[in-house]
Amino acid sequence: MATHLHQGDLPEGLSFPDGVAVDTETAGLKTRRDRLCLVQLSAGDGDAHLVQMAPGDYEAPRLRALMQDQSVVKLMHYARFDVAAIRHWLSVLSTPIYCTKIASKLTRTYTDRHGLKDLCRELLGVDMAKVQQSSDWGAAELTPAQLNYAAADVLYLHRLRAELDVRLEREGRGHLAATCFAFVPIRAELDLAGWADEDIFAH
């Protein structure tokens, strides 16, 4: 396993034939206020590629092209947040999507614990450390602990998808999952447009 840190964009020559695991780190939880600092990616091969974004520099042509590539599925956990962050800061809409949090909620109905750490522990037998979850992602130089934390958030998503797909098929909920995944980019657009705290389907 190797973690590769890139400045401003992905290098040329990377390929993601089985989908790309994607996560983001931002300066805070308000998408329009708190800038995108880091985008993490993995092909599911044990390597992580981390793209560090400098303030005001969001050109990243190769990263933006990948996020829009319809032939590459983007695997995310709580995709709603990451899709909105990428949409706002990189000005592209990430599609198609597979969200492990949504898949978990559709299959692991015996629990209310759907965090990435919970999924990795139960489905993969992997214990993840989350101590760096709240840290200064806007720092010019990230610590080794931050880099390890950021990498871990994408290294297991391919394996989780495989486990969750088995459960989705077993419970006959694959079509529901696919429809929910397709709606995520629209949900992100609604969030950015001002409906983040409102359920437009409610009475």
C-alpha positions in Angstrom: 0.0 0.0 0.0 1.3 3.5 -0.9 -0.1 7.0 -0.4 0.8 9.5 -3.1 0.4 13.2 -2.5 -0.2 15.4 -5.5 -0.4 19.2 -5.7 -3.3 20.8 -7.6 -4.3 17.9 -9.8 -3.9 14.2 -10.6 -0.9 13.1 -12.6 -1.3 11.7 -16.1 -1.7 8.0 -16.7 -3.8 6.9 -13.8 -6.7 4.6 -14.6 -9.7 3.3 -12.6 -11.1 0.3 -14.4 -13.2 -0.9 -11.5 -14.5 2.6 -10.4 -12.8 5.2 -8.3 -13.2 5.6 -4.6 -13.5 9.3 -3.7 -13.5 11.3 -0.5 -13.0 15.0 0.3 -11.6 16.9 3.2 -12.8 20.5 3.6 -12.0 23.4 6.0 -15.4 22.8 7.7 -18.9 21.5 7.1 -20.4 24.6 5.4 -19.8 23.8 1.7 -20.1 27.3 0.4 -18.0 28.8 3.2 -15.4 26.2 3.9 -13.1 25.5 1.1 -12.2 22.1 -0.5 -8.7 21.2 0.8 -8.1 17.6 -0.3 -9.6 15.1 -2.7 -8.7 11.4 -2.0 -8.9 8.7 -4.7 -8.2 5.0 -5.0 -8.6 2.4 -7.7 -9.1 -0.3 -5.1 -5.6 -1.6 -5.5 -4.3 -0.6 -2.1 -2.9 2.8 -3.3 -4.3 6.2 -2.4 -3.8 9.3 -4.5 -4.4 12.6 -2.5 -4.8 15.8 -4.4 -4.1 18.9 -2.2 -5.9 22.0 -3.4 -4.3 25.4 -2.8 -6.7 28.3 -1.9 -8.2 29.8 -5.1 -6.6 27.2 -7.4 -9.3 24.7 -8.5 -8.4 24.2 -12.2 -7.4 20.5 -11.8 -8.3 19.5 -15.4 -7.5 15.8 -15.0 -9.4 15.5 -11.7 -12.4 17.4 -13.1 -12.5 15.2 -16.2 -12.4 12.1 -14.1 -15.3 13.3 -11.9 -17.4 13.8 -15.0 -16.4 10.6 -16.8 -19.6 8.6 -17.3 -17.6 5.4 -17.7 -16.1 5.5 -14.2 -18.3 4.9 -11.1 -17.5 7.2 -8.2 -17.6 5.2 -4.9 -18.2 7.4 -1.9 -19.4 7.2 1.7 -22.1 9.9 2.3 -21.8 11.0 -1.3 -24.2 13.8 -0.7 -21.5 15.9 1.0 -18.6 15.1 -1.3 -20.6 15.6 -4.5 -21.7 19.0 -3.2 -18.2 20.0 -2.3 -16.8 19.0 -5.7 -19.7 20.6 -7.5 -19.2 23.9 -5.7 -15.4 24.1 -5.7 -14.5 22.3 -8.9 -17.6 23.3 -10.8 -18.4 19.7 -12.0 -21.1 17.3 -11.1 -19.8 13.9 -10.1 -21.6 11.0 -11.9 -22.3 8.1 -11.8 -22.3 7.5 -8.0 -22.3 4.6 -5.6 -22.8 5.6 -2.0 -21.9 3.0 0.6 -23.8 4.9 3.3 -27.1 4.6 1.3 -26.4 0.9 0.5 -25.8 0.3 4.2 -29.1 2.0 5.2 -30.9 -0.1 2.7 -29.4 -3.4 3.9 -28.3 -3.0 7.5 -31.7 -2.2 8.8 -30.9 -3.8 12.1 -28.7 -0.9 13.2 -28.6 2.9 13.1 -24.7 2.9 12.9 -23.9 3.5 9.2 -20.6 5.4 9.6 -17.6 4.3 7.5 -15.8 3.1 10.7 -18.8 0.9 11.6 -19.1 -0.6 8.1 -15.4 -1.4 8.0 -15.5 -3.1 11.4 -18.5 -5.2 10.7 -18.2 -6.1 7.0 -14.4 -6.2 6.7 -13.0 -6.7 10.2 -11.0 -3.5 9.9 -10.7 -1.0 12.7 -10.3 2.5 11.4 -8.8 5.4 13.5 -10.8 8.6 13.2 -8.8 10.9 15.5 -7.8 13.2 12.6 -11.4 13.7 11.5 -11.4 17.2 13.0 -8.1 18.8 12.1 -6.7 21.6 10.0 -7.1 20.3 6.4 -6.2 23.8 5.1 -2.6 23.6 6.4 0.1 24.1 3.8 1.8 20.9 5.0 -0.3 17.9 6.1 1.0 15.6 8.8 1.7 11.9 8.2 -1.2 11.2 10.6 -3.5 13.4 8.4 -2.3 11.7 5.2 -2.9 8.2 6.7 -6.3 9.2 7.9 -7.3 10.7 4.5 -6.0 7.6 2.6 -8.0 5.2 4.8 -11.2 6.9 3.8 -10.9 5.6 0.2 -8.9 2.3 0.6 -11.8 0.1 1.6 -14.7 1.4 -0.5 -14.3 -1.1 -3.3 -14.4 -4.0 -0.8 -17.4 -2.5 1.0 -19.3 -2.1 -2.3 -18.7 -5.8 -3.0 -20.1 -6.8 0.4 -23.0 -4.4 0.2 -23.9 -5.6 -3.3 -24.4 -9.1 -2.0 -26.8 -7.8 0.6 -28.7 -5.6 -1.8 -29.2 -8.5 -4.2 -30.2 -10.8 -1.3 -32.8 -8.4 -0.1 -34.1 -7.5 -3.5 -33.2 -3.8 -3.1 -30.7 -3.3 -5.8 -33.1 -1.2 -7.9 -33.9 1.0 -4.9 -30.2 1.6 -4.4 -29.6 2.4 -8.0 -32.4 5.0 -8.0 -31.1 6.6 -4.8 -27.5 6.7 -6.2 -28.8 8.5 -9.3 -30.6 11.1 -7.2 -27.5 12.0 -5.1 -26.2 14.7 -7.6 -29.7 16.3 -7.6 -29.8 16.2 -3.8 -26.4 17.9 -3.8 -27.7 20.6 -6.2 -30.7 21.2 -3.9 -28.3 21.5 -0.9 -26.3 24.1 -2.7 -29.4 25.9 -3.9 -30.7 26.5 -0.3 -32.7 23.4 0.5 -30.1 21.6 2.6 -32.3 21.6 5.8 -35.7 21.0 4.1 -37.4 17.8 2.9 -39.2 18.9 -0.2 -41.1 15.5 -0.2 -42.6 16.2 3.2 -46.3 17.2 3.5 
